[in-house]
Amino acid sequence: MNVVLPHQGRTREDAVRVIADIEENLQAFGDDWWPWSGGKLSLINASLARGETAEVPPQMRTLFARAWAIRQVTNGLYEPRIAKLVQLWGFHDLAANPQAPPDQERIAQLCAAIREAPAYDGGAHYGPAADVAWDFGGIAKGWIVDEALDQLALCGFEDAVIDAGGNLAVRGSRGSRAWRIGIRMPDSDPAQPELLGTISAKDESVNTHGDDQRFFFHEGRRYSHLLEPLSGMPAQGIRSVTVVHRDGFLAEAGGAALYVAGPGQWLGLARKLGLSQVLVVLEDGSIEMTAAMKKRVRLQGSFRVRQV
């Protein structure tokens, strides 16, 4: 995570202290919401694995409910109960090194379990659903980054940017200028990224999902961590999706669903979700952009671009 705070009439000590508080809160949030960490979410998943009905703590119900609402409006293209599929593929552990797709029969079993599992009604309990586990990896960072920026504003830092790796959000401005945000080219070095383009942003999130974040090759095919929940297989056809929106949660969750929807389908879903600023890099390297996004992005090269 990277936090940038321009000078706002506060001391360096104030900035260091508030950044330390933000980092501590983000770490605590990650511990609670990581599906396999031993935190609150993993305890919910452990209860489900035992065939029990799990209790959803009050402080977790808002995010559960918002995730479920996105699941419903996307008809399951975004699916928060996908943790066992993610684990089966080996994408749950950054140290894991998957070499080949998992057993197709087991994939089908887990997809069937998701289809047959009960809905979430927004209340204090979920389950039983023994072969289902919740995973907020596709939305949690957008949520907590927005929360962290609100916390910074309460501490007097109304101009700020937080970059949580693909989930970047800004508030205010950098002096007299808007924040200038780079959109990384797929497969470029994260340490020295090649930029596809840049965008000026203020009080909004710029979220990118890409197939180069976690993946492996098998028999000449790339398998990424962005799974299509209905089939249990990695989504194909898109290299990256960038969404700009004031709501970091919607930018992240919606972007994941657009990626899974794929070429020819993402635009209709974007309209349904109210996402008007979207840039998509297709597998052939061409770019599709909404009209609102095209007005804002300054591309850093020559690309085949289609406005949709």
LINRA-V897634 format. One record per backbone hydrogen bond with DSSP energy under -0.5 kcal/mol. CO is the residue of the C=O (numbers start at 0). NH is the residue of the N-H. E is the energy in kcal/mol with one decimal. If there is no record, write none. Layout:
CO & NH & E
CO & NH & E
This chain:
1 & 162 & -2.8
3 & 160 & -1.7
10 & 14 & -1.9
11 & 15 & -2.9
12 & 16 & -2.4
13 & 17 & -2.4
14 & 18 & -2.4
15 & 19 & -2.1
16 & 20 & -1.9
17 & 21 & -2.3
18 & 22 & -2.7
19 & 23 & -2.1
20 & 24 & -2.3
21 & 25 & -2.6
22 & 26 & -2.2
23 & 27 & -2.2
24 & 28 & -2.5
25 & 29 & -2.5
26 & 30 & -2.4
27 & 31 & -2.1
28 & 32 & -2.2
29 & 33 & -1.4
31 & 40 & -3.0
32 & 135 & -0.6
33 & 36 & -1.4
33 & 41 & -0.5
38 & 42 & -1.8
39 & 43 & -1.7
40 & 44 & -2.4
41 & 45 & -2.2
42 & 46 & -2.0
43 & 47 & -2.0
44 & 48 & -2.4
45 & 49 & -1.3
46 & 51 & -2.3
47 & 50 & -2.0
51 & 53 & -0.5
53 & 125 & -2.4
54 & 56 & -0.7
56 & 59 & -2.0
56 & 60 & -0.7
57 & 60 & -1.0
59 & 63 & -2.1
60 & 64 & -2.8
61 & 65 & -2.4
62 & 66 & -2.5
63 & 67 & -2.4
64 & 68 & -2.2
65 & 69 & -2.0
66 & 70 & -2.2
67 & 71 & -2.2
68 & 72 & -2.3
69 & 73 & -1.8
70 & 75 & -2.6
71 & 74 & -1.2
73 & 76 & -1.4
76 & 78 & -0.5
79 & 134 & -3.6
80 & 132 & -0.6
81 & 84 & -0.6
81 & 85 & -2.2
82 & 86 & -2.5
83 & 87 & -2.2
84 & 88 & -2.1
85 & 89 & -0.7
85 & 90 & -2.0
85 & 91 & -0.5
86 & 89 & -0.8
89 & 92 & -0.6
92 & 95 & -1.5
102 & 106 & -2.0
103 & 107 & -2.3
104 & 108 & -2.0
105 & 109 & -2.3
106 & 110 & -2.3
107 & 111 & -2.2
108 & 112 & -2.0
109 & 113 & -2.0
110 & 114 & -2.2
111 & 115 & -2.1
112 & 116 & -1.1
118 & 120 & -0.6
123 & 55 & -3.0
125 & 53 & -3.0
128 & 131 & -1.7
132 & 82 & -1.9
135 & 138 & -1.7
135 & 139 & -3.0
138 & 142 & -1.6
139 & 143 & -2.7
140 & 144 & -2.4
141 & 145 & -1.4
142 & 146 & -1.8
143 & 147 & -2.5
144 & 148 & -2.2
145 & 149 & -2.0
146 & 150 & -2.0
147 & 151 & -2.3
148 & 152 & -2.1
149 & 153 & -2.0
150 & 154 & -1.1
151 & 156 & -2.8
152 & 155 & -1.7
155 & 157 & -0.9
157 & 159 & -0.6
159 & 170 & -2.7
160 & 3 & -2.5
161 & 163 & -0.6
161 & 168 & -2.2
162 & 1 & -2.2
165 & 167 & -0.6
165 & 207 & -2.4
166 & 163 & -2.7
167 & 205 & -3.5
168 & 161 & -2.4
169 & 203 & -0.6
170 & 159 & -1.8
172 & 174 & -0.9
173 & 176 & -1.6
176 & 173 & -2.9
178 & 180 & -0.6
178 & 200 & -2.8
180 & 198 & -2.3
181 & 183 & -0.6
182 & 195 & -3.0
182 & 196 & -1.3
184 & 187 & -1.9
189 & 192 & -0.6
192 & 194 & -0.5
193 & 184 & -3.4
195 & 299 & -2.7
196 & 182 & -3.3
197 & 297 & -2.7
198 & 180 & -3.2
200 & 178 & -1.6
203 & 169 & -2.5
204 & 206 & -0.5
204 & 244 & -1.8
205 & 167 & -1.6
206 & 242 & -2.8
208 & 240 & -2.6
209 & 212 & -1.0
213 & 224 & -1.8
215 & 222 & -3.0
217 & 220 & -1.5
220 & 217 & -2.3
221 & 223 & -0.5
222 & 215 & -1.8
224 & 226 & -1.3
225 & 234 & -3.0
226 & 228 & -0.8
227 & 230 & -0.9
227 & 231 & -3.0
227 & 232 & -0.6
232 & 227 & -3.6
236 & 282 & -1.5
238 & 210 & -2.4
239 & 280 & -2.6
240 & 208 & -2.5
241 & 278 & -2.5
242 & 206 & -2.8
244 & 204 & -3.4
245 & 247 & -0.8
246 & 250 & -2.5
247 & 251 & -2.1
248 & 252 & -2.8
249 & 253 & -2.4
250 & 254 & -1.5
251 & 255 & -2.0
252 & 256 & -1.9
253 & 257 & -2.5
254 & 258 & -2.2
255 & 259 & -1.9
256 & 260 & -2.5
257 & 261 & -1.7
261 & 264 & -1.7
261 & 265 & -1.8
264 & 268 & -1.5
265 & 269 & -2.6
266 & 270 & -2.3
267 & 271 & -1.8
268 & 272 & -2.2
269 & 273 & -0.8
269 & 274 & -2.9
270 & 273 & -0.7
273 & 275 & -0.8
275 & 277 & -0.7
275 & 292 & -0.5
276 & 243 & -2.2
277 & 289 & -2.0
278 & 241 & -3.0
279 & 281 & -0.6
279 & 287 & -2.6
280 & 238 & -3.3
280 & 239 & -1.5
281 & 284 & -2.0
285 & 281 & -2.6
286 & 305 & -2.5
287 & 279 & -3.1
288 & 307 & -2.9
289 & 293 & -2.5
290 & 294 & -1.5
292 & 295 & -1.5
292 & 296 & -2.1
296 & 298 & -0.7
297 & 197 & -1.8
300 & 302 & -0.6
302 & 304 & -0.8
303 & 286 & -3.2
305 & 288 & -2.2
